[in-house]
Amino acid sequence: MKAFGNKSATITDIALLAGVSSITVSRTFTAPEKVKTQTREKILQIARQLDYVPNVFAQNIKTTQSPIIGIVTDDTFNQSYAYVIQEMCHHAEAKGYSVMIFTTRGSRESEARAINTLVGYKAAGVVLSVISDTPDYDVSHLKILHNSSTKLIQFDRQFNTSLPAVSVNDQRAGELIASVVREKGYRKILIVGGNERSRITRSRVDSICENIPSDIRVTRLYADYRYDLAKEKIASHFSSGAIDYDAIIGINGAISLAASNIANRWSLNKIDFLSIDDIPNAEDFGLFYPCVVHDYNQWAMTVAENLIAAIEDRPWQQRTIINGFLKNHR
């Protein structure tokens, strides 16, 4: 809702409605930690209602777009994110763009600040992997992208499954892992996922369970996508005495690595490990776990090429799904 007709809302407009100074409004977008929480929330609410797009260049920028591409991710420990950052930087530099990288560390406030910064700088494009892909995740802070010229590609985790994205075939990944479970004849398995309501977790876990015999005993443990937090959840589960498994399946590489770490500390040498996504650097330590891998180079290149094409107004594939393949399963 715009309260100023065809005129774009300004900092002054927001300040008048919020009953604060223009400086306070400006700080809300550039240094939010310096603004009281209640005041900041009031200002942000008014800004959303007015479809306000902050512009850190104020009157100094005459163009509608700057040569900046942003990458906003939850955790750069994730191998796929590292590949995308590397590939995006390579493509961007070749096309004359600079890359700004933001790691949100599971913080919605950090995610909002990163997006506000990029839109304020009139970034040409942004690659975004949101901190949460649960259906109830509050994405109101991302509305600003719809009201800007910044091109968006979602990577991996999606907040809107109808917007441009490059993601993996989660159902296919579950089917491939299930084929290994059937082949090995496991009878008791532990599947470790991320947040229970995560779309990725639900899709992968459901696909595994739908493609194995119904008489296999399946335990589901919902942990976290980040390595350290996943390790804590898995350790707590093992501490409860729940260690009677033939195999443990991690639904991403960081979770699988965390499970392997805890099992090694507990000397659980008779338990097999399976993973969706590579377990980072496992082969370097002589560990060859069956896993579903996705071509990270293809994944990263697809993200980079599509975003550059979108920015340059060339034809591009708005939604791309990457299929995985089995590795180390025989």
Helices and strands as residue ranges (DSSP letters): H 11-18, H 22-30, G 32-34, H 37-49, G 58-60, E 66-73, H 79-94, E 98-103, H 108-120, E 123-128, G 140-142, H 143-146, E 151-155, E 165-168, H 170-184, E 188-193, H 199-210, E 217-222, H 227-239, E 247-250, H 253-265, E 272-276, G 282-285, E 291-293, H 296-311, E 319-322, E 325-327
